[in-house]
C-alpha cells in the first residue's frame, strides 16, 4: 500500500510499516485497526449465525431432533452474546475507527496504542466464549441476560462467560474513551460540534452511553462471580439477597446497550440518505437533539424488560410512559429521513437500498416496540416470540442493515475499488425477503402463545416455525454472498472513481483521494461549514 | 369498541344519503355485519392473534392491541405512502432536480407534538388496565403456585377447596418428544393434575419458586407473573367461561424450561364444589398426606401474610 499511495503525499512522513502478521500485531494506524475490527466482527457474525442456524434447525419441526435441551439453551445464550458483543458492537467500533478521524479531519485516533489494545482484547474474549462449549458442563445456558439464580447453577462455562464479558466491557470502555477524546479534541480547525457529520455525532453520544453503562455491567457480572465462588449473596434470597436486583442492574446496562447498537446505525443512515438523495439532511439539529434525547431516555426505561417481575403500580406506569416517550424522538428521525428524500434526486445503489430497507423495517420494529411498551400487552407478549421478532427487527434489519449500508457506501474509499452493483443489489433483496420470512411470522407465534427459549413446541406453532426456519437458512446463505462480494471487491474490484457518490459532502469524500492514503490529514484540512 | 363499528356506521350513514331504499340499506347492514363477523372469526381463535380472551383483563389486552394495530397501520400507511411516492417520483433517473430545503421549524414542531398526542391516547386505557390488573384485593379464593425445576406445585390456601395441594407435571410421554410416537393434540400443553378453579370467581394466585425464576402464564386469562425464589408475588384472574386453558412457563429456568406447562381447568360452581370435596376426601384418607397438609397450612398462613405485606408495598 505504501508504494501505491506514497506519491499522494507532499510531506516527508513515510508510510512504511511492518508487513505480514507483525503489521497487524503492532499497528497503531486507525485504518488497520478498523479493518481488524471489521473482519473480527464478520467472523463473529458467522459464528453467531452458525448458532442461529442450529437453533432454527432444531425448531424446524416439533420434537427434539438435533440439539438436546441443555445444548439448545447454550446455543441461544451464546448466539445472543456473540451477536451483541462480538458482531454488532465491534463492527460499529470498526466503522468509528475508519470513519471518525477521516470525517473530522484528524490524522488518527487520540490514543493509538490503547486503540490496538482494545482491539486485541476482543479475540481473547471470543476465544473464551467459543471454547466454553468444550469444557465440562458446556457453555453458559442461562440466556444472554444470565439471570440468577439460574446462572449461579451453571458450570465452568458460566465463569468463562463472565470473564469474557469483563474483557469485552474493558475493550468497549477503552474504545469509547478513545472516540470521545478524538471527537472532542481533534476536529479540523473551524469544525464546531454542530458542524460534525451525523455519524460522528451519533458515535459521540453512543460513546458516552458506553462509558456510563459498561462499568455497571462489569459490576453486575463481578457480583455474580462472587455469588458463585466467594460466598456472597447479592442475588441469593436465602442469604438475604434479591434475584430481581440483578435484573435491575443488568437492564440499567442492557437498555442503553440496545441504543448503543442502534444510534451509530442512525448515523450511517443519516449519511447515506442525503448522499443518494443529493439533498442536505433535513433537520440536522433536530437529528442531533433527537439522538441525545433517545440516549437520555434510554437510561430511565430499563424496567420495561421486567414488567412481569412484579413492581409497584406506580413503577410500572412510570416505565411505561418513559418507554412510550422514546417513540417521539425516534419518530422525528424517521420523519426527517423521509423529508430528506422528499424532492431529492434519488438513485438507488446498494447503500441506499439498505438504508431504505433499514427505515422500512426499523419502523416495524419501532411499532412493535410501542406495543411492547404498553404494560398490559407486554404482560402477554413478554418472553414470547413476539419479543424475539421485535428485537430482531431493530437489531438485524436495524443495526445490521445499516452496517451493510455503511460497508457498501465506504468500501470504495477504503479499498479504492468498487463493489459489484448487481451482486450488491441481489444481496439486499435476498436479505430483505429472507429476513421478513424469518421474523415476521414470529410475531404471530408470540401472539399465539409460544414462549421464547424453548427447544420444542406445541403443534399449533409448527407451520410458522417451519416458515421461519426456511427464512433463516436463506438469510444465512445470503450473507455468504456478502463475504463473496467484499472479497471480490478487495481482490479484483473495478477501480473506484475519486468520488463515486456525487452527492457525498463529508470530508473523507471531498478532501481525500480514493482510496484514502494510509496516513490521512496529517495536516488538518481547511473546513468550511455548510449551512444546516 | 370494535374497530369495524365505525366503518359500519359509515356505511349506514352513506345509505341515508342515498335515500329511503330499505333494500340497499339492509343489504349494506348485512354486508357490514358479515364483514364484522368475518373479521371476528379471523381474529378470535386465529393463529395470527392472541387466543380468545377468557377474562376481563385478557379482553382489555386484546382490544387495546387491536386498537394499537390500527393506529400503527395508519401511521405506517401515512409515512411510507409519502416515502414511496417520493421514491417513485423524485428519482434522478427521471431527471428530477433536487430541491435544497433542509429544515422547517413549524413542520418539526408539528411532527413532535402529534406523536405525543397519539401516545396519550394509547396510554389512557393502558393505565386503567394496569391499575385493574394490580388490584388483587378481596379475592374469592387464594392459591399458591410454586415453580420447581421443572413442574408446578399448587396449594389452595383460602376459599372453597382450602387445603388441597398437589404437583402438576408434564403429561406428554418422552416417546412423543423424541419422535418415537405420534404427537397428541395437546403435545407439551398437558399435565397430570390440572389446576381446577370455579368459573367467575376472583382467584388470586400467589407465586414463588423453589430454585430459579419461573413465570406462570395463561394467555387466555391474561396473566403472566414471574415466580421468584425467596419472594412472593401475586396476580388475579376471574375466568368468564368454563373450559381448559393452557399456558407455559415463560421464564428460562434451565434444561426443561420448555416442558413445564400450566393447565387451568375452569368448572361450573357445583362441579367445582364436587371436585374440591372429592379431592379433600382423597387426601384426608392418606394420613401421611394429611400431615403434610398441616405443615402446608402453617406455610400457607405465613405466605398469605407475606403476600399481603407485599401487596401493600405495591
Interface residues (C-beta under 8 A of the other chain):
Chain A: X62 X63 X64 X65 X69 X70 X73 X141 X142 X143 X147 X149 X150 X153 X236 X237 X238 X242 X243 X244 X277 X278 X279 X280 X281 X282 X283 X284 X285 X286 X308 X309 X310 X311 X312 X313 X316 X317 X320 X321 X324 X325 X327 X328 X331 X332 X334 X335 X336 X338 X339 X341 X342 X343 X344 X345 X346 X347 X348 X356 X359 X360 X363 X364 X367 X370 X371 X374 X375 X376 X377 X379 X380 X382 X383 X384 X444 X447 X448 X449 X451 X452 X453 X454 X455 X456 X457 X458 X459 X460 X463 X464 X531 X532
Chain B: X47 X48 X49 X50 X51 X57 X60 X61 X64 X65 X68 X69 X72 X75 X76 X79 X80 X82 X83 X86 X87 X90 X91 X92 X93 X96 X97 X98 X99 X100 X101 X102 X103 X104 X107 X108 X111 X112 X115 X116 X119 X122 X123 X126 X127 X129 X130 X131 X133 X134 X176 X177 X178 X179 X183 X185 X186 X187 X188 X189 X211 X212 X213 X215 X217 X219 X222 X223 X224 X225 X226 X228 X229 X230 X231 X233 X247 X248 X249 X250 X251 X252 X253 X254 X255 X256 X257 X258 X259 X313 X314
